[in-house]
């Protein structure tokens, strides 16, 4: 697998804390057995969070395990208020065929986005101009359209959907409770932090007390 050079990267990629421009993608919709369309503007109108999971290509190896892992957490991610869209530069027809043939994808019900031109992939800085493939990028976008979480891995390291769910739940929590912050390994229902002068040097007491 070819490594990225500086000129291959999308230096103008959207950064955490910035508003994501509206975009649309064709999708294969396994839940409907049909083709469809994903629109960020529609997600925002519906007050939903968006989780984008970019991966290199259909009919590959680590990708099959990642999408299976994501399928196991899909209902929990939806329950947290998000729609999940997997994205590669393959066509919707290839998505359909991969879903049909690969047993690891039997439970996959999330929309599968086709970014044929790489336009959306470039926006998030995961497109490799040399190979035409995406890196393993995971992005969480708030209902207001702001990018709140970003993770990019190289081709040969798979991700953990449970950690994605944890980060989404934490992002939802702090959006609803802006005075709070989630500590390391925070899980839903656990103690949070309320930063202020009284907590300086007393974080242990706040969490363990």
C-alpha positions in Angstrom: 0.0 0.0 0.0 1.5 3.4 -1.0 2.3 5.9 1.7 1.1 9.5 1.5 3.4 12.3 0.4 2.8 15.9 1.5 1.4 16.8 -1.9 -1.1 13.9 -1.7 -2.9 15.3 1.4 -5.8 17.7 1.4 -4.3 20.7 3.3 -7.5 22.7 3.2 -9.5 20.0 5.0 -12.1 21.0 7.5 -10.9 21.2 11.1 -12.5 20.3 14.4 -14.6 23.3 15.6 -15.4 24.5 12.1 -18.8 24.3 10.3 -18.9 21.7 7.7 -20.2 22.9 4.2 -23.4 21.1 3.1 -22.8 18.1 0.8 -24.7 15.3 -0.8 -23.7 11.7 -1.8 -25.4 8.9 -3.6 -25.9 5.9 -1.3 -26.8 2.3 -1.3 -29.4 1.7 1.5 -29.2 -1.9 2.7 -32.3 -1.4 4.9 -34.4 -0.6 1.8 -32.4 -2.7 -0.7 -32.3 0.4 -2.9 -30.3 3.4 -3.8 -30.7 6.7 -2.2 -29.1 10.0 -1.3 -27.5 11.4 1.9 -27.7 15.2 2.5 -26.0 16.9 5.4 -28.5 19.8 5.1 -31.4 17.4 5.6 -29.7 15.9 8.7 -29.4 19.4 10.2 -33.0 20.1 9.4 -34.0 17.0 11.3 -31.7 17.9 14.3 -29.6 14.8 13.8 -25.9 14.1 14.4 -23.9 12.7 11.6 -21.2 10.1 11.8 -19.0 9.6 8.7 -16.9 6.5 8.4 -14.5 6.7 5.5 -12.6 3.5 4.4 -10.3 2.6 1.5 -12.3 0.2 -0.7 -15.1 -2.4 -1.0 -14.0 -6.1 -1.2 -11.0 -5.5 0.9 -9.8 -7.0 4.2 -9.6 -4.8 7.3 -12.6 -2.8 5.8 -14.9 -5.9 6.0 -14.1 -6.3 9.7 -14.6 -2.6 10.5 -18.0 -2.5 8.8 -19.1 -5.6 10.6 -18.0 -4.0 13.9 -19.9 -0.8 13.0 -23.0 -2.9 12.2 -22.9 -4.3 15.8 -23.1 -0.7 17.2 -25.4 0.9 14.6 -28.6 0.7 16.6 -26.8 2.3 19.6 -25.4 5.0 17.5 -28.9 5.8 16.1 -30.3 5.7 19.7 -27.7 8.4 20.5 -29.3 10.6 17.8 -27.0 10.0 14.9 -27.1 8.7 11.3 -24.1 6.7 10.3 -22.8 6.8 6.7 -19.9 4.7 5.5 -18.0 6.3 2.6 -15.5 5.1 0.0 -14.8 6.1 -3.6 -16.6 2.9 -4.9 -19.9 3.1 -6.8 -23.3 2.3 -5.2 -23.3 -0.8 -7.4 -20.1 -2.0 -5.9 -21.5 -1.3 -2.4 -24.6 -3.4 -3.3 -22.5 -6.3 -4.5 -20.1 -6.2 -1.5 -23.1 -6.2 0.9 -24.6 -9.2 -1.0 -21.4 -11.3 -1.1 -19.5 -10.6 2.1 -20.8 -12.4 5.1 -19.2 -9.9 7.5 -21.7 -7.3 6.1 -24.8 -9.4 6.6 -26.0 -7.2 9.5 -25.0 -3.9 7.9 -28.1 -1.6 7.7 -26.5 1.9 7.6 -26.3 3.9 4.3 -23.2 3.3 2.3 -22.0 6.5 0.6 -20.4 6.6 -2.9 -17.9 9.5 -3.2 -16.8 8.8 -6.7 -15.1 12.1 -7.4 -13.4 12.2 -4.0 -15.0 15.6 -3.3 -16.3 14.8 0.1 -13.2 12.8 1.0 -11.0 15.8 0.1 -13.2 18.0 2.3 -12.3 15.9 5.3 -8.6 15.4 4.4 -8.8 11.6 3.9 -8.4 11.3 0.1 -5.1 10.0 -1.3 -4.5 11.6 -4.7 -1.9 9.0 -5.6 -4.1 5.9 -5.1 -7.7 7.4 -5.3 -8.5 5.6 -2.0 -9.6 7.0 1.3 -7.8 6.7 4.6 -9.7 5.4 7.6 -11.3 8.6 8.7 -14.1 8.9 11.3 -15.9 12.2 11.8 -18.7 13.3 14.1 -20.8 16.3 13.0 -23.3 18.1 15.4 -26.9 18.9 14.4 -25.6 22.5 13.9 -23.2 21.2 11.3 -20.0 21.7 13.4 -17.3 19.1 13.2 -16.7 18.0 16.8 -14.6 14.9 16.5 -12.0 13.6 14.0 -9.9 10.5 13.8 -7.7 9.4 10.8 -5.9 6.0 10.7 -3.7 4.6 8.0 -4.9 1.7 5.8 -3.6 -1.1 8.0 -5.1 -0.2 11.4 -8.8 -0.9 12.0 -11.0 1.1 14.3 -13.3 0.3 17.3 -17.0 1.1 17.0 -17.5 0.9 20.7 -15.0 3.8 21.1 -16.9 5.7 18.4 -20.1 5.2 20.3 -18.5 6.5 23.5 -17.2 9.6 21.7 -20.6 10.3 20.2 -22.4 9.9 23.5 -19.8 12.2 25.1 -20.3 14.8 22.4 -24.0 14.7 22.8 -23.7 15.0 26.5 -21.5 18.1 26.4 -23.7 19.7 23.7 -26.6 19.3 26.1 -24.6 20.4 29.1 -22.1 23.0 27.9 -20.7 23.8 31.3 -19.5 20.2 31.7 -16.6 18.2 30.3 -16.1 14.4 29.9 -12.9 12.9 31.4 -10.9 10.1 30.0 -12.8 6.9 29.4 -16.1 8.6 30.3 -19.1 6.5 29.6 -22.8 7.4 29.6 -24.0 7.9 33.2 -20.6 8.4 34.7 -19.4 11.5 36.5 -18.4 14.6 34.5 -16.3 17.6 35.3 -17.4 21.2 35.7 -14.3 23.2 35.1 -13.7 26.3 37.3 -11.3 27.8 39.8 -12.5 25.5 42.6 -11.5 22.4 40.6 -7.9 23.4 39.9 -5.7 20.7 41.4 -8.8 18.9 42.7 -9.8 16.8 39.7 -9.2 13.6 41.6 -11.4 14.7 44.4 -14.1 15.7 42.0 -14.2 12.3 40.3 -13.4 10.0 43.2 -15.2 11.7 46.0 
